[in-house]
Structures are given as C-alpha cells and as structure tokens.
Amino acid sequence: MVLNCIIIGDDPAGFENLESYLSRIPCVYLAGRFKTIEEASFWLQTRTIHVMLVGHYPDQLPKEQVQWNVLPVMLMTYEASPSFSYDVLPAALLHAPLNQTDLDNIFDYIYNIIDMSATTTPTQLPASYFMLKTQHRHEKVMYDDLQYVEVLDDHITLHMVDQKLVTTETLDWIIAQLPANAFMRVHRWFVVGFRHITHLDQDHVMIGDARIALTTEMRNELAKRYKLPY
C-alpha cells in the first residue's frame, strides 16, 4: 500500500526539506501541494488521499496564534455514502527542525493505523480495476492493463494491453479513478501508466511504440515518480 499525501500551505521554518524527505519514503506518494484546502478539493474528492500535512497559509489564524515551529499531520477519513464528505483526524505533530528519522517514524505509525485497524477508508477504488462507460456498455478497466490515456477531439481513448476503449467521460473523471501512485498526467492530452513505460528520454516518454512529448519540468517530475512501488 502507498500512502497518498498532500501538503497545504507553506513550510514553517525548519521544514525546508519536507518534500525531499517525503520522496525518500518508499510507501509515500506526494500527490501535490496547495496554498489552501480549497485548492486541494479535486484531490480530496477522489477520496484517494490518506494524509494531509498542514503548513501555514494566509488568514489561517491571527499571526500571534500561529505555531511557527510545528507541522500538524492529519489522517483523512471519508464517508461511505455517495455524497462527498470527509473528516480529518490529528495523527501527529512534527517539530522543527525536521529530520528524516522523525518523518519516517510518523509515516510508519500512520501506515500501521490504516493497515491494521482500518480506521480510515481512504479510497473508493476497487483493488484492481474501475468501471468505464463506453458507447455500448460498461467495461472493466484493469489498472495493470492500462498503458496510457489519450484525449482526442470528441472522445478519450484508453490504450490497453490488448485493446482500445473509447469513452466520452471527461479526463478529470478518469484521472479520479486512477491510483495516484501508478499513473501520472504528463501532458494536456496524455496520462501514462508507470508500469508500461519502456523508455524515458529528455523530451519524450515511450510506451511501446507510442511517443509522448514531455517538457523538461514534466520529464524531471516523471523521472522521480514512475519507479515508485505499486
């Protein structure tokens, strides 16, 4: 299991290496960082986020009440009902200056909470697939078989190992069905599955015979993420 996490707000003093330390924990995937919780609403609505680290952001608290040397770590929980509802539970409090060992210990603790006591329902995703509405029927899309997603003029094509599936669902909806640790949007028109990458070059990524262009920034981000366990 990979713990998907997000960071809200700015890093307090003493936490400048937070992202670097997170990247060194094999079971942790940083889905993104956002100025406010409202900016993170898309990720929260996917119900795939396990952990939220809360930094400082504008108007959070009066300046004199802000604790500048701590970083709260929150555990996300979600209602089982179809309506979007979530709650946050205090899990830990990190103190400055942050070090790798303290962060490792916190995520080990959180991992065990989720794994052993099942106190959270961090995702609605089935274990190995999601259901996709195509033109004539609903298709079972196995995550392991999904190579990449391509946006075309009036539809989206999912390139599978042994077939192509065409749908009019939105790209945002499809991305919300995908495990964040196994897929990544690398271009306005493409989402790739890490396990199917056959070659990563300076300006493109290959998935079999498919060549997908990359910006330098996206290439560097993909290089960091696609070898994560899934």
Secondary structure, DSSP 8 states (H G I E B T S, - for coil): --EEEEEESB--TT-TTHHHHHHT-TTEEEEEEESSTTTTHHHHHTT---EEEE-B-TTSS-GGG--TTEEEEEEEEE-SSSS--EEEEEEEEEESS--HHHHHHHHHHHHHIIIII---------SSEEEEE-SSSEEEEEGGGEEEEEE-SS-EEEEESS-EEEE-S-HHHHHHHS-TTTEEEEETTEEEEGGG--EE-SSEEEETTEEEE--HHHHHHHHHHTTS--
